[in-house]
Amino acid sequence: QVQLVESGGGLVQPGGSLNLSCAASEFTFSVYTMSWYRQAPGKERELVARIGSTHSTNYADSVKGRFTISRDNAKATVYLQMNSLKPEDTAVYYCRAVWYTHNYWGQGTQVTVSS
């Protein structure tokens, strides 16, 4: 059974950093486009960053220069390094894997940026 398990969320002060991880199981990780989304209370889920099978990346304008997405195919894991965090980054962060019609989501990890 396909599983995506996020970890690394938590409470951090403004200006701080967190590194999220999403570990995948039971599928050919390397061919999938992996993404991080987030959803804040009362808002729609939005794309944060995406990394393709060729390691090409793209980011939401709001996180460019602060967040970095990467992947380790040998570990079947995708990461999101988040620096210079702001209160508006507070949300549940979700991992997503897509390959043609195959589409999987993780359960999410809470990130709270507050002093």
Buried (B, 14 or more C-beta within 10 A) or exposed (E): EEEBBBBBBEEBEEEBEBEBBBBBEEBEBEEBBBBBBBBBEEEEBEBBBBBBBEEEEEBBEEBEEBBBBBBEBEEBBBBBBBBEBBEEBBBBBBBBBBBEEEEBBBEBBEBBBEE
